[in-house]
Amino acid sequence: MPDVATTVQTRLTHHPALDACGALFGTVERRLHAALAAGRHWRGDLQTSFYQPFGITSAHLDSARKSLDQRLKAVEFGSRYQAGLLRDKAGAKRRQVEEKLKLVDKAGKLGAKLVTRRDKEAAAIAAAEDDLRSIKSTVAARAEKRVTKARQAHAVASPASARAGRR
């Protein structure tokens, strides 16, 4: 991520002195930030090191320091806010994943039940088909016996009726 340089500039372009003042305060804020980031503390030696090189008063330097502090606090607050949002989003996604995993587990269990039920139904159908074949063969055997008995009875009765018909 590139370094961000903060500049101060006025929108009044017809006053070059104000643009120069804005450029000066932007430079003071950047140098002050660099000094504080390097580990220096806001004490008299740091303050006096800014007066002469930049030609500013203590009120100007305090204004620049307060502006820098507020800007840093705003960045810190924004970062914490974004971190909180990301934490919330991550938690929501984690909950969604957990719910979907539960649904997958439930679907797996239901699938296993369906497979078990399908297997039971297939076994019942196979047993019913075996019973049907058995019944068909029993019915066919009984019908064959009846036909055989009827033929035998007809064969026995036929010669007698044939003789009766000849008389």
C-alpha positions as CSV (number, residue, x, y, z in Angstrom):
1,M,0.0,0.0,0.0
2,P,1.6,3.4,-0.9
3,D,2.4,5.9,1.8
4,V,-0.3,8.5,2.2
5,A,0.9,12.1,2.3
6,T,-1.5,14.6,3.9
7,T,-1.4,18.1,2.6
8,V,-3.3,21.1,3.7
9,Q,-4.4,23.6,1.0
10,T,-7.0,26.2,0.8
11,R,-9.4,26.5,-2.1
12,L,-8.8,30.2,-2.5
13,T,-6.5,30.3,-5.5
14,H,-6.3,34.1,-5.7
15,H,-4.3,34.2,-2.4
16,P,-0.9,32.6,-3.0
17,A,0.0,33.3,0.6
18,L,-2.8,31.1,1.9
19,D,-1.6,28.2,-0.4
20,A,1.9,28.7,0.9
21,C,0.6,28.6,4.5
22,G,-1.3,25.4,3.7
23,A,1.8,23.8,2.2
24,L,3.9,24.8,5.2
25,F,1.4,23.3,7.7
26,G,1.2,20.1,5.6
27,T,5.0,19.9,5.8
28,V,5.0,20.6,9.6
29,E,2.4,17.9,10.2
30,R,4.3,15.3,8.1
31,R,7.6,16.1,9.9
32,L,5.9,16.0,13.3
33,H,4.3,12.7,12.5
34,A,7.7,11.3,11.4
35,A,9.4,12.5,14.6
36,L,6.6,11.0,16.8
37,A,6.6,7.8,14.8
38,A,10.4,7.5,15.3
39,G,9.8,7.4,19.1
40,R,10.4,11.0,20.1
41,H,8.1,12.4,22.8
42,W,6.1,15.6,22.7
43,R,8.4,17.6,25.0
44,G,10.1,21.0,24.9
45,D,13.1,19.8,22.8
46,L,10.8,18.5,20.0
47,Q,8.7,21.7,20.1
48,T,11.7,24.1,19.9
49,S,13.2,22.1,17.1
50,F,10.2,23.1,14.9
51,Y,10.0,26.8,15.7
52,Q,13.0,28.1,13.9
53,P,13.3,25.9,10.8
54,F,9.7,26.4,9.9
55,G,9.3,30.0,11.3
56,I,6.1,29.1,13.2
57,T,4.9,30.0,16.7
58,S,4.0,27.6,19.5
59,A,0.2,28.2,18.8
60,H,0.8,27.1,15.2
61,L,2.7,24.0,16.3
62,D,0.1,23.1,18.9
63,S,-2.6,23.5,16.2
64,A,-0.6,21.2,13.8
65,R,-0.1,18.6,16.6
66,K,-3.8,18.6,17.6
67,S,-4.8,18.3,13.9
68,L,-2.4,15.4,13.5
69,D,-3.7,13.7,16.7
70,Q,-7.3,14.0,15.6
71,R,-6.4,12.7,12.1
72,L,-4.6,9.7,13.7
73,K,-7.5,9.0,16.1
74,A,-9.9,9.1,13.1
75,V,-7.7,6.6,11.3
76,E,-7.5,4.4,14.4
77,F,-11.3,4.6,14.9
78,G,-11.9,3.8,11.2
79,S,-9.6,0.8,11.5
80,R,-11.3,-0.5,14.6
81,Y,-14.7,0.0,13.0
82,Q,-13.6,-1.9,9.9
83,A,-12.1,-4.6,12.0
84,G,-15.4,-4.9,13.9
85,L,-17.3,-5.1,10.6
86,L,-15.0,-7.8,9.3
87,R,-15.2,-9.7,12.6
88,D,-19.0,-9.6,12.3
89,K,-19.0,-10.7,8.7
90,A,-16.6,-13.5,9.5
91,G,-18.9,-14.6,12.4
92,A,-21.9,-14.5,10.1
93,K,-20.1,-16.6,7.5
94,R,-19.0,-19.0,10.1
95,R,-22.6,-19.5,11.3
96,Q,-23.7,-19.9,7.7
97,V,-21.1,-22.6,7.1
98,E,-22.1,-24.4,10.3
99,E,-25.8,-24.3,9.3
100,K,-25.0,-25.7,5.8
101,L,-22.8,-28.4,7.4
102,K,-25.7,-29.4,9.6
103,L,-28.0,-29.5,6.5
104,V,-25.4,-31.6,4.7
105,D,-25.3,-34.0,7.7
106,K,-29.1,-34.1,7.8
107,A,-29.3,-34.7,4.1
108,G,-26.7,-37.5,4.5
109,K,-28.8,-39.1,7.2
110,L,-32.0,-38.7,5.2
111,G,-30.2,-40.2,2.2
112,A,-29.0,-43.1,4.3
113,K,-32.6,-43.6,5.5
114,L,-33.9,-43.4,1.9
115,V,-31.3,-45.9,0.8
116,T,-32.3,-48.2,3.7
117,R,-36.0,-47.8,2.9
118,R,-35.3,-48.4,-0.9
119,D,-33.4,-51.5,0.0
120,K,-36.2,-52.7,2.2
121,E,-38.8,-52.0,-0.5
122,A,-36.7,-53.7,-3.1
123,A,-36.4,-56.8,-0.8
124,A,-40.2,-56.7,-0.2
125,I,-40.8,-56.5,-4.0
126,A,-38.5,-59.4,-4.6
127,A,-40.3,-61.4,-1.9
128,A,-43.6,-60.5,-3.4
129,E,-42.4,-61.6,-6.8
130,D,-41.2,-64.9,-5.4
131,D,-44.6,-65.3,-3.7
132,L,-46.3,-64.5,-7.0
133,R,-44.2,-67.1,-8.8
134,S,-44.9,-69.6,-6.1
135,I,-48.6,-68.9,-6.3
136,K,-48.6,-69.1,-10.1
137,S,-46.8,-72.4,-10.1
138,T,-49.2,-73.7,-7.4
139,V,-52.2,-72.5,-9.4
140,A,-50.7,-74.0,-12.6
141,A,-50.1,-77.3,-10.8
142,R,-53.6,-77.5,-9.4
143,A,-55.1,-76.5,-12.8
144,E,-53.0,-79.2,-14.4
145,K,-54.3,-81.7,-11.9
146,R,-57.9,-80.6,-12.5
147,V,-57.4,-80.8,-16.2
148,T,-55.9,-84.3,-15.9
149,K,-58.7,-85.4,-13.6
150,A,-61.3,-84.0,-16.0
151,R,-59.6,-85.8,-18.9
152,Q,-59.5,-89.0,-17.0
153,A,-63.2,-88.6,-16.0
154,H,-64.0,-87.7,-19.6
155,A,-62.1,-90.7,-20.9
156,V,-63.9,-93.0,-18.5
157,A,-67.3,-91.4,-19.4
158,S,-66.7,-91.3,-23.1
159,P,-66.7,-95.0,-23.8
160,A,-70.0,-95.3,-21.9
161,S,-71.6,-92.4,-23.7
162,A,-70.3,-93.7,-26.9
163,R,-72.0,-97.1,-26.3
164,A,-75.1,-95.3,-25.2
165,G,-75.2,-93.3,-28.3
166,R,-74.8,-96.5,-30.5
167,R,-77.8,-98.2,-29.1
